[in-house]
Amino acid sequence: MPSYRPGRSPMTPVHAEPSDPASTFVGRDADLAALSDALERARGGETAVMLIGGEAGVGKTRLCEEFGARAAGDGVQLLTGQCLELGEEGLPFAPFAAVLREVLRRGGTPLFAGHEREFGVLLPELGHPGESEASRGYLFDLVAGLFARLAAERPLVLLIEDLHWADRSTRDLIAFLIRSARAARVLLICTYRSDELHRGHPLRSYLAELDRVRGVERRELDRLDRDATARILTHLFGAEPTARAVDDIHGRAQGNPFFIEELAATGDPAGCAVIPETLRDLLLARVDRLPDAAQRLLRIASAGGTQVGHDLLVEAAELPTEQLEVALRAAIAAQLMVADPDGGYEFRHALVREAVHDDLLPGERARLHARYAAIIEAEASLVGSSRAPAEIAHHWFVAHDHPRALVTAYAAANAACKRYAYAEQSRLLERMLDLWEQVPDAPARLGMTHLDLLEEALGAVVAAGDYHRGVSLTRAALAEADQDAEPLRAARLLERRSHLLRTLGKGDGGEELERALELAMRCPPSVARVHLLADISGHLTKTKRERGLATAALVRAAAEDTTDPSAQVAATLALARIACRIDTVDAGIAEQRRAITMARAAGDLANLVKAILNYSDALFEIGDWAASARTAEEGMAEAKRAGISRSVGLYLISNTAEALIALGRWDEADARCADTARLDPVGNLGAHWSTLRAQLWLARGLPGADDAVAKALAFLGRPYLEDQLRLPLLELSVTAPRVRGDAGASLAAAHLAAADPRLGDYPRYDWPLAAAIAAAARDAADAGLAARVVSLTAGWPATYPPQQAYAAELRALLTGLAPVASRSPGTGVAFSPLASAGLPPHGFPGEPTGPAAKPGADPAAKPDGPADADPAAAPAAWRVAVAAWRRDGRPYNLGCALVNLAEAAAAAGEREAAGAALEEAAALAGALGATPLSVAAGTLARRLGLRGTVAGLSTAIAAPGVASLTDREREVLRLVAAGLSNARIAAELYISPKTASVHVSRIIAKLEVANRVEAAAVAHRLGLLDRPGAAAG
């Protein structure tokens, strides 16, 4: 059956299940839930009325369309009528005529119970009422009776759209229906445009009266937020738009869905530079209906911006007070402007201002902006001292007064820099670069050279996170710089270029960095030289450890020549980095704490953020997850204050997410990854969070996990990737195929990873990768690869709990386990994307080795293969691993180790121990929402014959109740299996949390399982996630 838009057809037939509504319908979760709750009240015989207001284009019809589609899927009747734009003297009862026409079409005259002539007043097709026309009260009673009869069969939703155009008779009939006792099992929904309700509009008092009636609820639809705008644009473009495009369109459309769609109609995911002509005409239509004086005032106000203060507008308009007020009242009455709480005026929509401003004549536009600039220069308080520099620069620029625009742009850029508003500063400095050639005496006016300006612009764009532009600016600046005359300046530019090339993945920047160091060594002592050497040392530490160490010594020596606090902070940071790399992390932590204290005392925000970042890294490495998360969160706040959220701040967000994943706070971690995505990181800045999100989604078994993995692994194809980014990606390349059951691809990736020459330089990243390789070797019974892992890890440190846990797990993997290929899919660690494994057979300091450690055995001896003949060795090794993961504190890794322990214990005849391990693993999986882990535990329990004996495990092998699940319950089950809470399920399906809870309870009862984790396991095992409408077999 075809689908029609409600409001455009009187009775709307719809599909029971709209296709992928979440991708096209966003931001109205609470409103849709409220409508669902109102429908439930109507089903119960209560009066239920929803009055939905909102400005034109905000999505009232779309909301009703979505609700109607879902209601029809639940067997609800939907009748829709629309009021016509004919005013108070228009056609009476117009929406009800449309409704009755559809009732007649569907059910014929019998539905009118012999009262066709009386209903002819509303619908002439039914007959003429004749001389003895029924009273209006009787007619209203007949209408109420008709709806009651319809609702007796199935609940009825009656939708009346555009109530702001309703005639008096229509409003009276609606009021009667609301108060009629026979409205039971009827949900009445009325929509209206709130921006049409001028002061004298009759609907104002009408709505106020209805608000006092029991069962009536009024909701105003707000504009959409930025995230909702991004989701709409992604759907419309068919690809994820850039963050800048989202910001641009959201800022101009201000969350109005209609405007968003119109601006996106150009089909350009990079943004829409101009308003489409059709939208411009629509926006200006209401302006054109205003008196001439009001139109002129709007043109003047448009040059002042979306918001303009009263006193500023008075100065700019140059109108007598009375004329100004009359014009303002007309604009406000037309809902084009509103009075703001600060005593000024604001265009109701930014796009209206933009359209009016674009409609100005060129000379008129220049004259108005020049006037605004002169007024604000004379009295900055009219806009506020903080805004004045930027306002003045903007107005002179639009007025095409290039000399004044250049000078004032520099003043505004300096003001922005003092507020750490680097994005604004970079835009102003870029404008200056554009204006430079048009002002012949620019150096004299500004007191700076073109190279000075390039350097300032470079610093601003890098701080703002625009690294691509930074590369272009370094190229231009180096072309102008004299390396012999100014070696320090040239060295700084080369260091910047090296950093940008590495970050963007365009190269390692090694040549530029070596040349920068060479030039720096020729420079006399200075604070700037200390900072430069510290930065060079930091970069070299990541690629050439010995060179980094030597340069750090130079930093220490250079810092001794100055007492400048910021130079001391830079030197301490450099030494802390070296300590973490060549000494112990504990030693580095002490230096990092000192650097943080020194940076705070010096007020050095930039180095403070760097120090906090390094400190959170070190805390993660030693396994203090909670402290790492807290520290990174603190750093995020400081990065925001310093205006560097899009550069160093990105690493801090990722650090926070990584620590939250370790703690098992996965919802929060996922939200942090989403925060990073919204910042649209460039180049390799996106590698860390992309890896984290892929790992997290794999662990949760989310439908988008494969896409997330593909997006992350694409970074491995870049020309350059730092080791701390590349090694986790290599781990992901091994574990992701194992999750999909592709042991061959996993083994191939493991061989490539094991051959990586940099493996062994970063313990934090080396251990997880080595463990992943070991697991792949165990899966394929690849003795050669297993021996390679043992050899690689023989000299690695296992000082801290995370290293010790991976060490113990690696040993367990290579002890006494049969190849996974001979076992049931989904058991063992094949499902473990976060926890890989780790260590050589000699264990680690202070850890018991168990029966597997044979007296006199050579700890470095290469095993013949991944299996051991002693059946008691494997459970002992896995008990050591489980104990290590308990100390480490990561619940997911512990759960994975417990499943492995259960399998090893069962193989050794320790049935009770296996059951206990599986019970704890299932509990951890349930708490985390780790569906694949839960499935693995349940599958192993059934294979071992532990069905029904272990709490928390699925008991439904055949799952006979699956066949009885309704379509809606299957949809809910898919979301349960994806790890969503009742509240999130409610948001996804636009129902109330209470309704979602009822669905989940019914699903659990039908599947004969104990909880939602077991239900999710059934869904995975039977393939319900891949077959939305399939019946279970």
N, C-alpha and C positions, 0 to 999 in steps of 0.2 A: 504494500500500500504506500502511496507517495507521502512525502512529508511536506507540510505547509507551515509557514510562519504564523504563529498566533497573532491576532490583531489584523491579519490580512485575509483571513477566512473565518467565517462565523463559528463553525465547529471544526476543530482542528484534529484531523487524523494524524497520528504520528507513529513512528517506529517505537516499539517497546524499549529498545536499547539503542540510543544514539551512538553513532560511531565515534569512538575516542573523544568524548566530550571534554575531558580535561585539557586537551591540546587546544581547544578553541574557546572554551568557556572558563574564564578565570576570575578570581577576585571576589566572588559572591557566595562563598561557602556559608557564612553566617546567615545571609538572606535566604538562600535556598533551604537551609536547615529550618529557618523560621517558618517558611511556607510548608515544609513537610510536617512540622509539628502542628501547624494550623489545620492541615488536612487530617491528621490523626484526631484532633479535637472534633472536627466535623464528622468523622466516621463514628465517633462516640455520641453523636447527637447534640453536641454543644454548638452554640452560635460561634461561627468562625469567619471573621472578616479581616482582610489585609488591605490596607491603603498604602500603596507604594508610590512615593514621590521621588523626584530627581530631575535634574536639568535635561534638556534635550540631548540625546546621544549618549547618555550615561549608561544605558543598558537595561532599561525597564522591560522592553519587549523581549530582549534576549534572555533575561532572567525568567520571564514567564514562559518563553519557548522551552527553555531547558526543564523547568519544573513541569510543564505540560507533558513533555516527552516521557519523563520519569513517572509521572502520575498515571499516564495512559498505560504504561507498562505494568502497573499494579491494578489494572482493571477499573480505572476511574474515567468517568465521562468528562469531556471538556467542551464547553460552549463559550464562544468568544464574540463579543460585539465591540464596535468602535464608535466613539462619538465623532461627529463631523464638525469641521471648523466653520460653523455658520452662526456662532454667537447665540445670544439669548433669544433671538427671533428665528432661529433655525428650526429644522425638522424636529418635532417632538418624538421622544422615544426611539431615536435612530438606532442606538446599539441593540435595543430589545427587538426591533424589527428584524435586524440581521440574525439575532439568536433564534427567533421564532421561525424564520425562513429555513434555517438549517434543521430545526426540530421537525418541521413539516416535510422537508426533503428526506429525512432519515426514517421517520416513523409514520408519516401520513397523518390524515385528519383524526384517526381514533385517539391519538395522544391528547387531543384538545377536549375530549369527553363531551362532545355535543355542544360546545360553546364557541364554535367557529365564528358565528356572527359577532359575538362580543369581542373575540380576539381580533376581528377585522379592524378594530380601531387602531391596533398596532401594526397589523399586517393585512393590507387590503386583499391579498390573494386568498384569504380565508373567507371573504364575503363582506357585504356591506351591513353595518349595524342597523340601518333603517331608522325609522322615526323614534322607536323606543330604545334609544341608546342607553346602555347601562351606565350607572354612576361611576365616577372615577374610583371610588373606594371599592366597589364591587369588582371593577376591572383589575385593580391591584391584587385583590384577593384571589382572582382567577389565575393571575400570573404566579403568585406564590404557590397556589395549589398545583399548577403544572410542574413547577420545579420540584415540589415535594414528591409528586408521583414519579418523576424521573429519578430522583435520588433514592427512592424506595428500592429500586432495582439495583442500582450501583451508585456509589458516592458521586456527587456532581461538583465540578469546579466551574464556576461562572466568572469569566474574566471580562471586565469592562475597561477598555483602554481609553486613554486621553480624556479623563474626567474633567479636565480644565476647559474642554469645549462642550461640556454637557449642557443641554437646555434645562430649564427649571423642572419640567415634567419628568425628565430622566432622573434628575437628582431626587425628586420626591419619591419616585418608584423605588429607587435604590434604598432610600431611607426606610421605606415601608418594609422591604424585604429583610433589611437588617433587623428590624424590630419584630418581624413575623415569627411566631412560634413554629410555623411549618417550614422554616428554613433549615430544619435539622438535616444532617448529612449533606449539607451544601456549604462549600467554601466559596465565598464571594471575594474576588480580588479586583481592586480598582487601581488603575495607575493614572498619574497626572504629572504634568511638568511643573515643578516648583518654580522654575524661572519665568513662568507665564503669570504667576499670581501677583499681580500688582496690588497696590494698597486697597483698591476698591473692588477687587475681584470677588464675585459671589461665592467662590469655592472656599475662600478663607474662613468665613463664618460657618459654612456648611461643615467643613472638616473639624472645626472646633466643637461643633455640636456632636458629631459622630464620635469624637474622642471620648466622650462621657458615657458611651453605650458599652455595656458589658460584652466582651468577646471581640471588640474592635481593636486592632493593633495597627499602628502607623509606623512605617519605616521609610527613611530617606536614604536613597542609594548614594554613597560617597563616590568620589572619583577613585580610580584605580591607583595603586602604588607602583613604584618603579619595577618591582619584580613581576607584577601582573602585566605591565606594559611589555616587558622583555618576552614573556611567554606568548603574548599575542603576536609580537613581531616575528618570533621564531616560527610560529605557525604560518604567518602570512608570507614570509620570505622563503620558507622551506629550508632555512639554515639559521644557525645562531648568529644574530647581529653583533656587531662590535659594541663594546660598552659605551663608546662615544656616540654611536648611533642611537642607542637606547636612551642615553642621557639627553641627547638633542630632541628626540621625538617626545620623550616623556615631559621634558621641560616645556615644550611648545604646546603639546596637546593637554598637558596638566591632568593626565589620567582619564580623559574623556574617551571612551572606546571608539566612538564614531570618528573623532578627530584623529585618533591613532591610526585607524584603518585608512582614512583619507590621506594622511601624510605618507603612509606606507604604500599607497597605491602606485607610487612612482616605480616600485619594485627594486629600489636601491638599498641593500642592507647596510650601506655605509652612512645612510641618513638622507634626509630630504632637504635640499637647500632652499627651495622656494615652495610656497603654498600652491597646491594644484588649483587650476583655474576654477573648477567646479566648486571647490571648497571656498575659494575666495569670494565667489559670487554669493554663496550662501551666507557667509559671514557678514558681508557688506549689505545684504538685503535689509536687515533690520536697521542698520545705520542710515540707509537711504530714506527710511520712513520718518526719521527725526526732523524737527524744524531746522532751518539753516543754521541758526545760532548754535544749536546743540551739536550739529555736525562739525561746525568750525571748532568748537571747544574740544571735541574728541580728537580732531587732527592735531591741535596744539598739545593735548595731553599725551598723545601717542609718541611724540618726540621726547617726552619726559620719562618714558618707560612704562612698564606694566603697573607700577605703583608711583604715585606722585603726591607729594605733600600739598596741603591746601595753600599754604603761604607761597610755595614755589609756583603753583599753578596760577595763583592770583597775579604774581609778578610776570609770568610768561604770557598770560592771556591778555593783559592790558585792557580788561573790560571793567565797566562799572560793576560794583558789587551786585546790584539787583539783576543785571543782565547775566552775570556769571551764575548766580544762584538759580535763575530760571532755566538756563541751559543745563546746569548740573542736574536739576530735578528731572528734566526730560530724559537725560541719559540714564539716570538711576531708575526711573519708572519703566524704561524700556529694557531693564535688566542687562544693560551693557556695561554699566559701572556700578560699583558698590562703595559705600563709605566704610573705610577701615577703622579699627579701634584707635589708631594713632592720630586720628584727625585728618587723614588724607583720603585719597580716592584710589581705587584699583579697578582695572579692567576685569570684568568677570571672567574673561578668557584671555590668556596671553595671545592666542591666535587672532582674536578680534583686534587687539592692539597692533599686531604684526600686519594684518590686512589693511587696517586704516593707515598705518605708517607707510606701507608699500605704495599706497594710493596717493601719497603726497607728490606734488610736482617737484622736480629737482631743485629749483630755486627756493621753493617754499621749505623743503626739507633742510637745506643748508642754512637758511635764515633762522628757522626755529631752533636748530641745534646750536648755532652760534649764540643765540639769545640765552638759551639754557646755560651754556658754558660761562658766559659773562656774568649771569646772575649768581651762579654757584661760586665763581671765583670771588665775587664781591661779598658773598655771605654763605660760607661753607655750612653753617648750622642748618640751612634749609634742607640739607640731605643728611647731615651728620658728618662730623669730622673724619670718621673712618672711611666713609663712602666717597667723600668729596674728590680726592685725587683721581679715582677711577672714573667717576662721573664726568669730571672736567675733561679728562683725556678722551673719553668716548665721544663727547659732544664736539670737541674740536676736530676729531678725526672724521666724523660723519659730515661735519660742516666743510670738509676739504681745506682746512687751514693747516697746511702741512708743517710749517715751522712750529706753530703752537702745539699741534698734535704730537710732534716729536718730543718736545721738551716736557710736556705734561704727561706723556706716556712714561717717561723715565721716572718722574716723580711718583707716579702711580705704581710703577714696578718696584721701586724702593719701599714704598708703603706696604705693598703686598709681601715682599720678602720679610719685613719685620714681623708680619703676622704669620709667617711660615706658609703663606698661600702661594706655593711654588707654581701651581698650574696657572693661576692668574698672572703671576710674575712672568712666566715663560710666554704667555700670549702677548703681553704688553711689549716684551723685549723683541719678540718676533715681528710685531707691528713696527717697532723702531727700525729693524733691519730692512723692512719693506720701504720705509719712508726715507732712509738714509740718503739714497741717491737723489731724492727730490728736494733735499735741503742742502744747498751747496756749502753753507757754513756750519754744518752739523757738528764737526769737532769743536769749533769755538763755542757754540751754543751749549754743548754738553760737557765740555772739558774732558773728553775721552776720544780714543781712536776707534776705528772700526773693529780692530782686533780686540780691544777691551770689551766692546759690545758683544762680539762673538763669544768671548769667554764667559761673560755674564749670562748670556742666553744659554750656553752649554750647561752651566751649573744649574740653571733653573729647569731646563727640560729633563735633565737626568734626575733631579730631585723629584720632579713631577711624574717620572716613570716613562717618559717618551724616549726610549732608547734608540729607536730608529732615527729619529730626528737628531739625536745626540751624535750618532755616527757621521751624519752629514755635516754637522757643525764642527766636529773635530777635524774633518778633512779640510773644510774651508779655513779654519783657524791655523792649522799646521802649514797651509799654503802661504799664509801671511806672516807666520812667525819666523824670526831670525834665530836659529839655534845657536849660532856663535855669539850673538850679542845678548841674548836672553835665554841661556840654557835652562834655567829653572822653569820658566814659563813653557818652553818647548817640552821639557820632561813631564810636566804636569799634563799637558795635552796628550802626550803619547801614552801616559799611564791611563788617562781617561779612555782613550781610544781602545787600548788593550782590554780594559774592563768591559767596555760596551760590546766589543767583538765577541768576547767569551760569553757574555750574558745572552747575547742574541744567537749564539751557536754558529756564528759565521767564521770562527777560527779561534786558535788558542791565544792569540795576541802576544805570543812569545817574543817575536821580533821587536814589537813596539815596546814591550816591557824591558827587554835587555837594553835597548837604546835609551829608554827613560832612566834606567839605573846608571848607565854610563854618563849621561848628562848631569844627573844629580850629584855624582861624585865630583864633578868639576865645579860645583857651586859652593860659595862660602857659607858658613854656618848661619842658620836662620830658623825661625819657627816653621815657616812654610816648608823648608827642606826636611825637617823632622816629620811633619805630616806626610810628605811625599814618600819618604823612605819607609814609613810605617805602612802606607798603603801598598807599596811595591812588595814589602816583606810579606804582607798578608796574601797577596796574589801568588807569590812564588812558593809559599808554604803548601799550597794546594797541588802544585805540579812538580816542583823541584825542591824537595825538602831541605837538602843541604844548602842550596842557594838561599832559601828562605831563612834558615838558621843564621847564615852569615850576614844577611841583610838586617836581621833583627838585632844582631850585635852592633851593627852600624847605627841603628836607631837608638839603642841605649847610649852609645857614645855621643851621638849628636844631641840627645836630650840633655846630657850633662852640661852642655854649653849654654843652656837657657833655663830660666826659672819660670817660663810661661806655663801656666797650669794645663792648657789644652795640649801642649807638646808633651808634658809628662803623662797625660792620659793616653795619648797616642802610643807612646813608648811602652807603657804598661800593658796596653792591649796587645801590642805586637809580641811582647814577651809571654803573655798568657797563651796566645795561640801556639807559640813554639813549645811551651811547656806541655800543652795537651797533646802535641804531636810526637814529641821525642822523650818526654819524661813520663809522668803519670797524669791522669785527668785530675786527681786530687790536687796536685801542685798547680795545675792550670786554673782550677776553681778558685784557689786562694788568690791568685793574681787577678782573676776576673772580678771577684768581689771588691778587691782594692781599686780596680779600674772604675767600677760602678760608683763607689764612694767618691773617688776623685772627680769623676765627670759631673756628679751632682753638685759637688762643692764649686766646681768651676763654671757651672751653668752651661756645660758643653752638651747640648741636646743630641747632636749628631753622633758623637762618640758614646754618649750614654746609651743610645738605642743599639749601637753596635755591640757594646759591652753586654747589655742584657741579652741580646741575641746569642752571643757566644756562651753566656752563662747558662741559658736554657738548653743549648746544645749539650754542654758538659753534664748538666744534671740528668739529661736523658741518657747519656752514655753510661752513667753509673747506676741507672735504674731508679732514680727518684722521680717517678712519673708525675706525682702530684705537684712537687716543687717546680718541675720543668713547665707544667701547664700554667701554674700561677705566674711564674717569671715571664713566660712568653705573653700571657695576657697583659701583664704590667707593661711589657715592651710595646705591645700593640697600642696601648693608650698613649705612651710617650711618642711613638712614631706618628700617631695622628696629630699630637700636639706640635710635633716638629714638621708636619706637612710632608712626611716621607712614607705615607702608607702604601703608595704604589711602587716603592722600591724596596728598602730594607724591611718595611712593614709586611710585605708579602711573605718573607721568610718567617717572620714571627707568627703570622696566621697559620702557616703550615706546621711550624713547631708546636703550636697549640693543638692543632688537629692530631698530630702524631702522638702527643702525650695523652690526649683524650682517648684515642683508639687503644693505647696501651692500658688505660684505666678501665676500659669497657664502657665508656660514656660515648657510645657510638652516635646517637642522635646529635649530640653537641659537636662531635667531630665532623659529621656530615654537613652540619650548618656552617662550620668554619670553612670547609672546602667550598661551599656555595658562596661564602663571603669572598674568597679568593677569586672565584670565577667571575663574580660581578666586577672585580677590579680589572679584568681582562689583561692578565699579565702577558708581557711580550716575550718572545724568544724562549730561552731556557728557564725563565722565571716560572713558567707554568709546569715544569717537569715534576717538581716535588709534590705539589698538591694533586696533580693528575695521577701520580703513582699511588698516593694515599687513598684517593677516592676509588681507584680501581681495586686496590686491595680490600678496602672496606666493603665495596659492593659485592665482590666475590665472596667474602666471608658471610655476607647476608643473603647471598643467592638472589640478588635483585635482578629483574629482567634486563636492566641496562648495563649489566656488568661487562658483557662482551664488548660493547661499544666503548665503555670507559677504559677497558684494557687496551683496545686498539688505539685509542687516542693517546694513552700514556706511552705505549711502546713505539709510537711514531717518533718520539724524541730520540730513540736510538739511531735513527737515520740521519741525524744532524751532523754536520762536519766536525763539531766540537761539543763535548759534554763533560763537565767536571765529574771527577770520580764519585763524589758524594751524591750525585744525581744519577750517574750511569750504573753504579753497582746495584742500587735498589731496583732499577729497571731490568737489569739482567736477572735478578731474583724473580721479578714478576714474569719475565719471559719463560722461566722454568716452571713456576707454579701454576700459571694460568692454564696452560694446556693440560696439566694434571687434573685440574678441577673439571675440565671438560672431558676427561677420560682419554685424552690423546697422549698416551705414554711415549709414542715415537717422537712427537714434536717436542715434548718435554725433555727427552733424553738428548735430542739434537741440540737444544738450547743449553742444556747442562754441559755438554762437551765444549761448546763455544765459550761459555762462561768460565769453565775451569781453565781454559787456555789464556784467559785475560792476563796480560803481564802486570797489571796494577793490583791484582788480587793479593791481599796481604798487607796493604799499606794503611787501611782504615778498619780497625777492629769492629767499630760500630756497624759498618755495612758488610764487612767480610764474613762475619759469623752467619748471619741469616742467609747469605748467598751460598756459602759452603754447605749449610744444612739443606738448602733446596737442591743443590747438586747431589748430595748424599741420598736424599729421598728419591730423586730420579734414578740414581744408580741402583738403589734397592728395588725400585719398581721393575727395572729391566734386568735385574741380576747381572749387572755390568761390573765384573770384578775389577777390570782395569780402571774404570772411573772411580770406583770405591777406593782403590789404592791411591789414586791421584788425590782424592780428598784427604785421606789420611796423611799423605806426604805434605800437602799444602798447609794443613792446620797444625802440623807437629810443633812448630815454634811460635804459634800465636798465643798472645796472653789471654788468660781466663781469670782476670782479677776481680771483676765486678759481677753482681748477680745476673745481669743479662747475658754476659759472655759465658758465665758458668752454666746457665740454663741451656743455651744453645749447645754448649760443649757436651753436656749430659745427653741431650736429645740426639745429637749427631752420633754419639757412641751407641745409644740404644738403637738407632736406625740400622747401624751396621752390625748389630749383634742379634743373632738368632731369629731373624724375621724372614719368612718365605717371601718370594717376590709377590708384589701386589697383583701382578697379572694372573696369578693362580687363585686369587681370592675374589670374593664378591665385590662388584663395583661399589664405590662409595664408602668402603671401610678404610681403616688405617689413616694415614695422613694425606691421602690423595686429594682430600677436600680442603686442605689447610693452606689458604693463601697468605695468611699473616704469619703463622708459626711454621717455620720450615724445619729446623733441627740443628744440632750441632755437636760435635767434637771427636777428636782422636781417641783411641781406645785407652789412653792412660788417664782419663778423667781430669780432675782439676784439684788444686790444693784444698785439703780439708774435707773432701767429699768421699764417702765410702764407695768402694768399687764393687762390692758384692761378689757372688760366686764367679762372675765372668772374669775377674782378675785372677789369673792362675799364677801361683808362685813360680818365680823364675822366668816368666814370659818376658820377651823383649817388647817394651812398650812401643817401640817404633816399628815393630815388624809389620809388614803388609799382610793383610788378611787374604786368604785364598778367594774369598767372595763375600758377599754381604750376609750370608747365612752362617749360623754357628750350629754345631751338632748338639750342643748342650741345651735341652729345652728349658732348663731353669735359668739360663743366662739372660734370656730376653726379658722375662718379667722383672728380674732383678735390675736390669739396666733401665727399664722403663720406670721402675719405682724411684730410682735415683733421679731420672729426668722429671718425674712428677714432683718430687721434693724440691728440685731446683726451680721449677716453674712456680711453686708455691712461694718460695722466697722472692722470686722475681716480681710476682704480683700481677701478672697479666692473665686475666681470667680466660680469654680465648685460647691462648697458647696452652694453658693448663688443661682446658677441656679437650683440646686435640691430643695432648699427651695421655690423658686418661683413656680415651678411646683406644689408642695404641696399647696402653697397659692392659686394657680389658681383653684385647685380642690375644696379646702375648700370654696373659694369665690363663685364658681359656685353652690355648694350645698346650699349656703345661698342666692342664687338668684342674686349675684353680678356679672352679666355677663361681664360688661365692665372691672371690676377689674381683672377678670379671663383672659380676652383677653390681657390686658396690661402685666400681669405677664408672660403669655406664650410667648408673643413677646420678652420680655427681656430675658427669659430663652433660647429661640431659638437662640438669638443673641450670648449669652454667649457660648452655645454649639457649634455654628458654629466657633467661634473664637478659641475655645479649640480643636476642632476636637473630641468632646465628642459625638460620634454617638448615643449610647444608650439614652443619655439625650435628644438629638434631636428627636429621635424616640418617646420617652415618651411624649414630648411636642406636637408633631404632632398627636399622637394617641389621646391624651386628647382633643386637639382642634377639631378633627373630631367627637369625641364622644359628645362634648358639642355643636356641630353645629356651630363651629367658622371657618369652612373651608372658605378660601378666604378672611376672614376679618382681619386676623392677619398677618402682614409682617413677613417673615422668617419662616413660617410654611408650611409644604407640603400641596399642594392642590390636589394632584393626589391620589384619593381614589382607583380608579380602575386601575390607571396607564396604560391606553391603549397603550402608546408608548413602553412599555417594549417588546412587541412581535416583534417590528421592530428593536430592538438592534442587531447589528452584534456580532459575537463571540468576536472580539477585543473590541468592546464597552462594552460588559458584563465584560470582564476582567478589563478594565479601571474602570468601575463602582464598581467592588469589591474593587479595591484599593482606590477609592474615599471614599467608605464606611468605609475603614480601617483607614481613616484620613490622607492619604498621600497627599502631595502637588503635583502640576504638575511636579516639578523638580524630586521629589522622584518617581512618577509614571513613568517618563521618564527613570530613572535609573533602575527601576525594569523591565521594558519591553524593555529596550535597544532601545529607540526611543528618538528623540530630545524633549526638553520641549515644543517647538512650536507645534509639532505633538500631544503631550499629551493634550495640551490646546485645539486643534481643536476637539479631541475626547470628551473631557469634555463638550465643548460647544454643540456638537451634542447630547450628552446624555441629557443635560438639556433641549434642545429644544424638543427632542422626548418624554421625560417624562412629559413635560408641567409643569415643576417646575421652581422656581425662582433662585435657586442656588445649589451648590454642597451639602450643608447640607440637603436640601430637597431631592435631588437625593439619598443621603445615606440613608435617612429615608425610602424611597420607597424600596431600596434594602433590608434593614432589614425586613421591613414589609412583603415583598413578598417572603422572604427566598432565595433571589438570591445568598447570600453568601454561602449557604449550597448546592446549586444546580448549579454549574458552567455552565452547558450546558442546563439547563432546560428552557423551555419556560414558560413565565408567564401566569398564568391563571386568 
